Amino acid sequence: MVKYRDKIVRPDAKGRITLGRLAEGVSSYIVCKDPQNRIILEPQVEIPANEKWLFEKAIALNKDKKGLQESAAGKMKSKGSFAKYSRDKDKQK
């Protein structure tokens, strides 16, 4: 993680500030004020709707993470093509 030094930012005429590299990989923020009137930006990363189920199912997510770790460690074995089982006719070759 890159450590950034404290920086003073000034809002433009419309109240906007620029975060620059601090916003890399972030798609949105939750904004709130704390009791000391500080503005807190909580970075959010959005996922495609068709992948939402994976993050809602802890067992599936853990299996997916384990599979990615095993693959990165070179512990995978090719089982060949599964294209013949596809319902997508364009992918059946």
Chimera marker file (.cmm) of the C-alpha trace (Angstrom):
<marker_set name="trace">
<marker id="1" x="0.000" y="0.000" z="0.000" r="1" g="1" b="0" radius="0.5"/>
<marker id="2" x="1.287" y="3.417" z="-0.942" r="1" g="1" b="0" radius="0.5"/>
<marker id="3" x="1.439" y="5.877" z="1.955" r="1" g="1" b="0" radius="0.5"/>
<marker id="4" x="0.396" y="9.409" z="1.079" r="1" g="1" b="0" radius="0.5"/>
<marker id="5" x="1.484" y="12.470" z="3.004" r="1" g="1" b="0" radius="0.5"/>
<marker id="6" x="-1.111" y="14.828" z="4.414" r="1" g="1" b="0" radius="0.5"/>
<marker id="7" x="-2.193" y="17.196" z="1.712" r="1" g="1" b="0" radius="0.5"/>
<marker id="8" x="-4.338" y="20.307" z="1.704" r="1" g="1" b="0" radius="0.5"/>
<marker id="9" x="-7.028" y="20.358" z="-0.964" r="1" g="1" b="0" radius="0.5"/>
<marker id="10" x="-9.267" y="23.283" z="-1.780" r="1" g="1" b="0" radius="0.5"/>
<marker id="11" x="-12.760" y="22.945" z="-3.193" r="1" g="1" b="0" radius="0.5"/>
<marker id="12" x="-13.533" y="24.667" z="-6.475" r="1" g="1" b="0" radius="0.5"/>
<marker id="13" x="-16.420" y="27.119" z="-6.926" r="1" g="1" b="0" radius="0.5"/>
<marker id="14" x="-18.893" y="24.197" z="-6.940" r="1" g="1" b="0" radius="0.5"/>
<marker id="15" x="-17.460" y="22.598" z="-3.773" r="1" g="1" b="0" radius="0.5"/>
<marker id="16" x="-15.599" y="19.811" z="-5.578" r="1" g="1" b="0" radius="0.5"/>
<marker id="17" x="-12.184" y="18.467" z="-4.641" r="1" g="1" b="0" radius="0.5"/>
<marker id="18" x="-9.909" y="16.216" z="-6.687" r="1" g="1" b="0" radius="0.5"/>
<marker id="19" x="-8.486" y="13.056" z="-5.122" r="1" g="1" b="0" radius="0.5"/>
<marker id="20" x="-6.249" y="12.050" z="-8.023" r="1" g="1" b="0" radius="0.5"/>
<marker id="21" x="-4.289" y="8.848" z="-7.364" r="1" g="1" b="0" radius="0.5"/>
<marker id="22" x="-6.021" y="8.411" z="-4.010" r="1" g="1" b="0" radius="0.5"/>
<marker id="23" x="-9.121" y="7.368" z="-5.943" r="1" g="1" b="0" radius="0.5"/>
<marker id="24" x="-7.442" y="4.641" z="-8.032" r="1" g="1" b="0" radius="0.5"/>
<marker id="25" x="-9.533" y="1.459" z="-8.077" r="1" g="1" b="0" radius="0.5"/>
<marker id="26" x="-12.480" y="3.126" z="-6.340" r="1" g="1" b="0" radius="0.5"/>
<marker id="27" x="-15.863" y="3.401" z="-8.057" r="1" g="1" b="0" radius="0.5"/>
<marker id="28" x="-17.733" y="5.384" z="-5.392" r="1" g="1" b="0" radius="0.5"/>
<marker id="29" x="-17.586" y="6.635" z="-1.807" r="1" g="1" b="0" radius="0.5"/>
<marker id="30" x="-19.895" y="6.635" z="1.199" r="1" g="1" b="0" radius="0.5"/>
<marker id="31" x="-19.678" y="10.118" z="2.709" r="1" g="1" b="0" radius="0.5"/>
<marker id="32" x="-20.385" y="10.979" z="6.344" r="1" g="1" b="0" radius="0.5"/>
<marker id="33" x="-19.439" y="13.492" z="9.020" r="1" g="1" b="0" radius="0.5"/>
<marker id="34" x="-18.185" y="12.422" z="12.422" r="1" g="1" b="0" radius="0.5"/>
<marker id="35" x="-18.960" y="14.186" z="15.744" r="1" g="1" b="0" radius="0.5"/>
<marker id="36" x="-15.920" y="16.470" z="15.213" r="1" g="1" b="0" radius="0.5"/>
<marker id="37" x="-17.451" y="17.605" z="11.892" r="1" g="1" b="0" radius="0.5"/>
<marker id="38" x="-14.764" y="15.811" z="9.852" r="1" g="1" b="0" radius="0.5"/>
<marker id="39" x="-15.819" y="14.525" z="6.445" r="1" g="1" b="0" radius="0.5"/>
<marker id="40" x="-15.094" y="10.822" z="6.031" r="1" g="1" b="0" radius="0.5"/>
<marker id="41" x="-14.955" y="9.154" z="2.624" r="1" g="1" b="0" radius="0.5"/>
<marker id="42" x="-15.309" y="5.375" z="2.728" r="1" g="1" b="0" radius="0.5"/>
<marker id="43" x="-14.111" y="3.887" z="-0.606" r="1" g="1" b="0" radius="0.5"/>
<marker id="44" x="-16.430" y="1.422" z="-2.329" r="1" g="1" b="0" radius="0.5"/>
<marker id="45" x="-15.797" y="-1.027" z="-5.140" r="1" g="1" b="0" radius="0.5"/>
<marker id="46" x="-18.808" y="-2.203" z="-7.080" r="1" g="1" b="0" radius="0.5"/>
<marker id="47" x="-19.184" y="-5.657" z="-8.564" r="1" g="1" b="0" radius="0.5"/>
<marker id="48" x="-21.284" y="-6.806" z="-11.522" r="1" g="1" b="0" radius="0.5"/>
<marker id="49" x="-24.802" y="-7.887" z="-10.496" r="1" g="1" b="0" radius="0.5"/>
<marker id="50" x="-24.269" y="-11.394" z="-11.886" r="1" g="1" b="0" radius="0.5"/>
<marker id="51" x="-21.326" y="-11.882" z="-9.469" r="1" g="1" b="0" radius="0.5"/>
<marker id="52" x="-23.187" y="-10.614" z="-6.371" r="1" g="1" b="0" radius="0.5"/>
<marker id="53" x="-24.267" y="-14.132" z="-5.334" r="1" g="1" b="0" radius="0.5"/>
<marker id="54" x="-20.642" y="-15.159" z="-4.879" r="1" g="1" b="0" radius="0.5"/>
<marker id="55" x="-20.058" y="-12.526" z="-2.197" r="1" g="1" b="0" radius="0.5"/>
<marker id="56" x="-23.325" y="-13.427" z="-0.454" r="1" g="1" b="0" radius="0.5"/>
<marker id="57" x="-22.386" y="-17.103" z="-0.162" r="1" g="1" b="0" radius="0.5"/>
<marker id="58" x="-19.389" y="-17.468" z="2.154" r="1" g="1" b="0" radius="0.5"/>
<marker id="59" x="-18.836" y="-21.136" z="1.248" r="1" g="1" b="0" radius="0.5"/>
<marker id="60" x="-18.715" y="-20.407" z="-2.492" r="1" g="1" b="0" radius="0.5"/>
<marker id="61" x="-16.439" y="-17.410" z="-1.960" r="1" g="1" b="0" radius="0.5"/>
<marker id="62" x="-14.030" y="-19.441" z="0.186" r="1" g="1" b="0" radius="0.5"/>
<marker id="63" x="-13.912" y="-22.222" z="-2.417" r="1" g="1" b="0" radius="0.5"/>
<marker id="64" x="-13.261" y="-19.646" z="-5.135" r="1" g="1" b="0" radius="0.5"/>
<marker id="65" x="-10.430" y="-18.077" z="-3.113" r="1" g="1" b="0" radius="0.5"/>
<marker id="66" x="-8.922" y="-21.513" z="-2.428" r="1" g="1" b="0" radius="0.5"/>
<marker id="67" x="-9.062" y="-22.373" z="-6.132" r="1" g="1" b="0" radius="0.5"/>
<marker id="68" x="-7.347" y="-19.118" z="-7.070" r="1" g="1" b="0" radius="0.5"/>
<marker id="69" x="-4.618" y="-19.741" z="-4.490" r="1" g="1" b="0" radius="0.5"/>
<marker id="70" x="-4.062" y="-23.291" z="-5.757" r="1" g="1" b="0" radius="0.5"/>
<marker id="71" x="-3.948" y="-22.071" z="-9.339" r="1" g="1" b="0" radius="0.5"/>
<marker id="72" x="-1.395" y="-19.374" z="-8.440" r="1" g="1" b="0" radius="0.5"/>
<marker id="73" x="0.720" y="-22.057" z="-6.734" r="1" g="1" b="0" radius="0.5"/>
<marker id="74" x="0.638" y="-24.206" z="-9.895" r="1" g="1" b="0" radius="0.5"/>
<marker id="75" x="-1.538" y="-26.909" z="-8.316" r="1" g="1" b="0" radius="0.5"/>
<marker id="76" x="-4.113" y="-27.123" z="-11.102" r="1" g="1" b="0" radius="0.5"/>
<marker id="77" x="-4.609" y="-29.892" z="-13.622" r="1" g="1" b="0" radius="0.5"/>
<marker id="78" x="-6.192" y="-29.374" z="-17.022" r="1" g="1" b="0" radius="0.5"/>
<marker id="79" x="-9.343" y="-31.418" z="-17.552" r="1" g="1" b="0" radius="0.5"/>
<marker id="80" x="-9.619" y="-30.372" z="-21.194" r="1" g="1" b="0" radius="0.5"/>
<marker id="81" x="-12.437" y="-28.453" z="-22.835" r="1" g="1" b="0" radius="0.5"/>
<marker id="82" x="-15.951" y="-28.431" z="-21.428" r="1" g="1" b="0" radius="0.5"/>
<marker id="83" x="-17.334" y="-26.678" z="-24.524" r="1" g="1" b="0" radius="0.5"/>
<marker id="84" x="-19.526" y="-29.665" z="-25.425" r="1" g="1" b="0" radius="0.5"/>
<marker id="85" x="-21.514" y="-29.080" z="-22.230" r="1" g="1" b="0" radius="0.5"/>
<marker id="86" x="-22.158" y="-25.422" z="-23.029" r="1" g="1" b="0" radius="0.5"/>
<marker id="87" x="-25.684" y="-24.261" z="-23.820" r="1" g="1" b="0" radius="0.5"/>
<marker id="88" x="-24.173" y="-21.478" z="-25.929" r="1" g="1" b="0" radius="0.5"/>
<marker id="89" x="-24.150" y="-22.854" z="-29.484" r="1" g="1" b="0" radius="0.5"/>
<marker id="90" x="-21.477" y="-20.365" z="-30.582" r="1" g="1" b="0" radius="0.5"/>
<marker id="91" x="-18.998" y="-21.873" z="-28.117" r="1" g="1" b="0" radius="0.5"/>
<marker id="92" x="-19.583" y="-25.497" z="-29.123" r="1" g="1" b="0" radius="0.5"/>
<marker id="93" x="-16.868" y="-26.339" z="-31.616" r="1" g="1" b="0" radius="0.5"/>
<link id1="1" id2="2" r="1" g="1" b="0" radius="0.2"/>
<link id1="2" id2="3" r="1" g="1" b="0" radius="0.2"/>
<link id1="3" id2="4" r="1" g="1" b="0" radius="0.2"/>
<link id1="4" id2="5" r="1" g="1" b="0" radius="0.2"/>
<link id1="5" id2="6" r="1" g="1" b="0" radius="0.2"/>
<link id1="6" id2="7" r="1" g="1" b="0" radius="0.2"/>
<link id1="7" id2="8" r="1" g="1" b="0" radius="0.2"/>
<link id1="8" id2="9" r="1" g="1" b="0" radius="0.2"/>
<link id1="9" id2="10" r="1" g="1" b="0" radius="0.2"/>
<link id1="10" id2="11" r="1" g="1" b="0" radius="0.2"/>
<link id1="11" id2="12" r="1" g="1" b="0" radius="0.2"/>
<link id1="12" id2="13" r="1" g="1" b="0" radius="0.2"/>
<link id1="13" id2="14" r="1" g="1" b="0" radius="0.2"/>
<link id1="14" id2="15" r="1" g="1" b="0" radius="0.2"/>
<link id1="15" id2="16" r="1" g="1" b="0" radius="0.2"/>
<link id1="16" id2="17" r="1" g="1" b="0" radius="0.2"/>
<link id1="17" id2="18" r="1" g="1" b="0" radius="0.2"/>
<link id1="18" id2="19" r="1" g="1" b="0" radius="0.2"/>
<link id1="19" id2="20" r="1" g="1" b="0" radius="0.2"/>
<link id1="20" id2="21" r="1" g="1" b="0" radius="0.2"/>
<link id1="21" id2="22" r="1" g="1" b="0" radius="0.2"/>
<link id1="22" id2="23" r="1" g="1" b="0" radius="0.2"/>
<link id1="23" id2="24" r="1" g="1" b="0" radius="0.2"/>
<link id1="24" id2="25" r="1" g="1" b="0" radius="0.2"/>
<link id1="25" id2="26" r="1" g="1" b="0" radius="0.2"/>
<link id1="26" id2="27" r="1" g="1" b="0" radius="0.2"/>
<link id1="27" id2="28" r="1" g="1" b="0" radius="0.2"/>
<link id1="28" id2="29" r="1" g="1" b="0" radius="0.2"/>
<link id1="29" id2="30" r="1" g="1" b="0" radius="0.2"/>
<link id1="30" id2="31" r="1" g="1" b="0" radius="0.2"/>
<link id1="31" id2="32" r="1" g="1" b="0" radius="0.2"/>
<link id1="32" id2="33" r="1" g="1" b="0" radius="0.2"/>
<link id1="33" id2="34" r="1" g="1" b="0" radius="0.2"/>
<link id1="34" id2="35" r="1" g="1" b="0" radius="0.2"/>
<link id1="35" id2="36" r="1" g="1" b="0" radius="0.2"/>
<link id1="36" id2="37" r="1" g="1" b="0" radius="0.2"/>
<link id1="37" id2="38" r="1" g="1" b="0" radius="0.2"/>
<link id1="38" id2="39" r="1" g="1" b="0" radius="0.2"/>
<link id1="39" id2="40" r="1" g="1" b="0" radius="0.2"/>
<link id1="40" id2="41" r="1" g="1" b="0" radius="0.2"/>
<link id1="41" id2="42" r="1" g="1" b="0" radius="0.2"/>
<link id1="42" id2="43" r="1" g="1" b="0" radius="0.2"/>
<link id1="43" id2="44" r="1" g="1" b="0" radius="0.2"/>
<link id1="44" id2="45" r="1" g="1" b="0" radius="0.2"/>
<link id1="45" id2="46" r="1" g="1" b="0" radius="0.2"/>
<link id1="46" id2="47" r="1" g="1" b="0" radius="0.2"/>
<link id1="47" id2="48" r="1" g="1" b="0" radius="0.2"/>
<link id1="48" id2="49" r="1" g="1" b="0" radius="0.2"/>
<link id1="49" id2="50" r="1" g="1" b="0" radius="0.2"/>
<link id1="50" id2="51" r="1" g="1" b="0" radius="0.2"/>
<link id1="51" id2="52" r="1" g="1" b="0" radius="0.2"/>
<link id1="52" id2="53" r="1" g="1" b="0" radius="0.2"/>
<link id1="53" id2="54" r="1" g="1" b="0" radius="0.2"/>
<link id1="54" id2="55" r="1" g="1" b="0" radius="0.2"/>
<link id1="55" id2="56" r="1" g="1" b="0" radius="0.2"/>
<link id1="56" id2="57" r="1" g="1" b="0" radius="0.2"/>
<link id1="57" id2="58" r="1" g="1" b="0" radius="0.2"/>
<link id1="58" id2="59" r="1" g="1" b="0" radius="0.2"/>
<link id1="59" id2="60" r="1" g="1" b="0" radius="0.2"/>
<link id1="60" id2="61" r="1" g="1" b="0" radius="0.2"/>
<link id1="61" id2="62" r="1" g="1" b="0" radius="0.2"/>
<link id1="62" id2="63" r="1" g="1" b="0" radius="0.2"/>
<link id1="63" id2="64" r="1" g="1" b="0" radius="0.2"/>
<link id1="64" id2="65" r="1" g="1" b="0" radius="0.2"/>
<link id1="65" id2="66" r="1" g="1" b="0" radius="0.2"/>
<link id1="66" id2="67" r="1" g="1" b="0" radius="0.2"/>
<link id1="67" id2="68" r="1" g="1" b="0" radius="0.2"/>
<link id1="68" id2="69" r="1" g="1" b="0" radius="0.2"/>
<link id1="69" id2="70" r="1" g="1" b="0" radius="0.2"/>
<link id1="70" id2="71" r="1" g="1" b="0" radius="0.2"/>
<link id1="71" id2="72" r="1" g="1" b="0" radius="0.2"/>
<link id1="72" id2="73" r="1" g="1" b="0" radius="0.2"/>
<link id1="73" id2="74" r="1" g="1" b="0" radius="0.2"/>
<link id1="74" id2="75" r="1" g="1" b="0" radius="0.2"/>
<link id1="75" id2="76" r="1" g="1" b="0" radius="0.2"/>
<link id1="76" id2="77" r="1" g="1" b="0" radius="0.2"/>
<link id1="77" id2="78" r="1" g="1" b="0" radius="0.2"/>
<link id1="78" id2="79" r="1" g="1" b="0" radius="0.2"/>
<link id1="79" id2="80" r="1" g="1" b="0" radius="0.2"/>
<link id1="80" id2="81" r="1" g="1" b="0" radius="0.2"/>
<link id1="81" id2="82" r="1" g="1" b="0" radius="0.2"/>
<link id1="82" id2="83" r="1" g="1" b="0" radius="0.2"/>
<link id1="83" id2="84" r="1" g="1" b="0" radius="0.2"/>
<link id1="84" id2="85" r="1" g="1" b="0" radius="0.2"/>
<link id1="85" id2="86" r="1" g="1" b="0" radius="0.2"/>
<link id1="86" id2="87" r="1" g="1" b="0" radius="0.2"/>
<link id1="87" id2="88" r="1" g="1" b="0" radius="0.2"/>
<link id1="88" id2="89" r="1" g="1" b="0" radius="0.2"/>
<link id1="89" id2="90" r="1" g="1" b="0" radius="0.2"/>
<link id1="90" id2="91" r="1" g="1" b="0" radius="0.2"/>
<link id1="91" id2="92" r="1" g="1" b="0" radius="0.2"/>
<link id1="92" id2="93" r="1" g="1" b="0" radius="0.2"/>
</marker_set>
